Amino acid sequence: MTEKTTGASYAAAGVDIEAGDRAVELMKEWVKKTQRPEVLGGLGGFAGLFDASALKRYERPLLASATDGVGTKVDIARQLGVYDTIGHDLVAMVMDDIVVCGAEPLFMTDYICVGKVHPERVAAIVKGIAEGCVLAGCALVGGETAEHPGLLGPDDFDVAGAGTGVVEYDRLLGADRIRTGDAVIAMASSGLHSNGYSLVRHVLFDRAKMSLESHVEELGRTLGEELLEPTKIYSLDCMALTRTAEVHAYSHITGGGLAANLARVIPDHLHATVDRTTWAPGAIFDLVGKAGQVEQLELEKTLNMGVGMMAVVPQESVEVALTALADRGVDAWVAGEILDRGDHAEGATLTGTYAS
């Protein structure tokens, strides 16, 4: 009698196609909330479709694209079992890069890689991405969920995304518009955003031995709640500001810190000075600095120090710009100015001592 053998299967290898299909069904309602009139078709096709005839109203449309992830902040979400906010971070990282050049965010796609598909978990991640897209004014036109058993643990995951925007050629913002005497306006961050978490995790967990469940008096909440605070999405605020006031450039303050990111939009013959005395960084930045004995310059090279976006505007637009941002609930202030480069080697420097 011949012994019956069992052949290998995709499921036996750790990939659950049925779970993936259920995840798609669960996320559909959230994706629908992001739809713009230019989007054609629904979720589940091989490609997302966006009606490019909408760009006919532009004289010379430029497409702007960006891609990013959220770094090791995903591990905080995994440890806390909170999955519906990390998507806000992803959208912010992608679409706030796009809006820097003055582009209107149009659409986004995402990539979610997991060790094992838990449909409700994947749907929660997409829910956060969809909510972020609404806040950025863009559509979520598609994405991919990949199951990588053996490469990732059952509860491990990572997210990435890519986005596209459009800007009229003669409305393109950037270094060539900046002039001596322009003001630098800072917009407050919501916290750490999604940068520097490798340093933050090393300092707070490895060195200070803190736990995510610890209530931190200076923060007014648990450490986990603080570290999972979603990145502020500035896209619609920046678009509204550009329509209201003359803006020469934006700078999205992400990895590399405030000065280095601002320097990216400063022309070679000019220099930006930012006055630390104009704001007080949030308590989380002080906590990281003290817990790890991290030098101030190292903190400033890694973290946003309380500023998530900067705008460079002519002096005559300052009051209009500040009023427009305040009307949208954005905490903003004049933090610096543009000067001739002189002997400065860098495009931007920080001066003074932070307010307390």
Secondary structure, 3 states (H helix, E strand, C coil): CCCCCCCCCCCCCCCCHHHHHHHHHHHHHHHHCCCCCCEECCCCCCCCEECHHHHHHCCCEEEEEEEEECCCHHHHHHHHCCCCCHHHHHHHHHHHHHHHHCCEEEEEEEEEEECCCCHHHHHHHHHHHHHHHHHHCCEEEEEEEEECECCECCCCEEEEEEEEEEEEHHHCCCHHHCCCCCEEEEEECCCCCCCCHHHHHHHHHHHCCCCCCCEECCCCEEHHHHHCCCCCCCHHHHHHHHHHCCCCEEEECCCCHHHHHHHCCCCCCEEEEEEHHHCCCCHHHHHHHHHHCCCHHHHHHHCCCCEEEEEEECHHHHHHHHHHHHHCCCCEEEEEEEEECCCCCCCEEEECCCCC
